[in-house]
Structures are given as structure tokens and as C-alpha cells.
């Protein structure tokens, strides 16, 4: 009876270890997804700023030439 109980306990512990590894993997994936979203947002903002700056350059060049 004791051996059976030990086997069940070992099986339970192995199951918990597997679930813990899965959870850690999912947390890494979620963290990576969040970082990708953050960097995409940052890139989009920087592209807008760059586009605006490029549109202003000809006007500033004209003013400097005058």
C-alpha cells in the first residue's frame, strides 16, 4: 500500500513539474509578445515623427535659402 502511495505521489509531482514548465514557457511567450507589441508601437511612432520631419525639411530649406 505504501509503495502504491509513493508511486502516486511521484506521478503527481512529475505532473506538477510538467505543468510548471509549461507555465514558465507560456509566460516567456507572453512576455515576448508584449515586447514585440511595444516595439511595434515604438517603431510606428518613430516612423510618423520621421515622416513629419521629412515633410518639413523642404520648407526649412526654402526659408534658409531666402
C-alpha positions as CSV (number, residue, x, y, z in Angstrom):
1,X,0.0,0.0,0.0
2,X,2.8,2.4,0.9
3,X,4.6,1.7,-2.4
4,X,1.4,2.4,-4.3
5,X,1.0,5.7,-2.4
6,X,4.6,6.6,-3.2
7,X,4.1,5.9,-6.9
8,X,1.0,8.1,-7.0
9,X,2.9,10.9,-5.2
10,X,5.8,10.6,-7.6
11,X,3.4,10.7,-10.6
12,X,1.7,13.7,-9.1
13,X,5.0,15.5,-8.6
14,X,6.0,14.8,-12.1
15,X,2.7,16.1,-13.4
16,X,3.2,19.3,-11.4
17,X,6.7,19.8,-12.7
18,X,5.5,19.4,-16.3
19,X,2.7,21.9,-15.7
20,X,5.2,24.3,-14.1
21,X,7.5,24.1,-17.1
22,X,4.5,24.7,-19.4
23,X,3.5,27.7,-17.4
24,X,7.0,29.1,-17.5
25,X,7.2,28.6,-21.2
26,X,3.8,30.4,-21.7
27,X,5.0,33.3,-19.5
28,X,8.1,33.7,-21.7
29,X,5.9,33.6,-24.9
30,X,3.5,36.2,-23.4
31,X,6.5,38.4,-22.4
32,X,7.9,38.1,-25.8
33,X,4.6,39.0,-27.4
34,X,4.3,42.0,-25.2
35,X,7.8,43.2,-26.1
36,X,7.0,42.8,-29.8
37,X,3.9,44.8,-29.4
38,X,5.8,47.5,-27.5
39,X,8.5,47.7,-30.2
40,X,5.9,47.8,-33.0
41,X,4.2,50.7,-31.3
42,X,7.5,52.5,-30.8
43,X,8.5,51.9,-34.4
44,X,5.2,53.2,-35.7
45,X,5.6,56.4,-33.6
46,X,9.1,56.9,-34.8
47,X,8.1,56.4,-38.4
48,X,5.3,59.1,-38.0
49,X,7.8,61.5,-36.5
50,X,10.3,60.8,-39.3
51,X,7.6,61.3,-41.9
52,X,6.6,64.7,-40.4
53,X,10.3,65.7,-40.2
54,X,10.9,64.8,-43.9
55,X,7.9,66.9,-44.9
56,X,9.3,69.9,-43.0
57,X,12.8,69.8,-44.5
58,X,11.9,71.3,-47.9
59,X,10.1,74.2,-46.1
60,X,13.0,74.8,-43.8
61,X,15.5,74.6,-46.7
62,X,13.4,77.3,-48.6
63,X,13.4,79.6,-45.5
64,X,17.2,79.2,-45.1
65,X,17.7,80.0,-48.8
66,X,15.7,83.2,-48.6
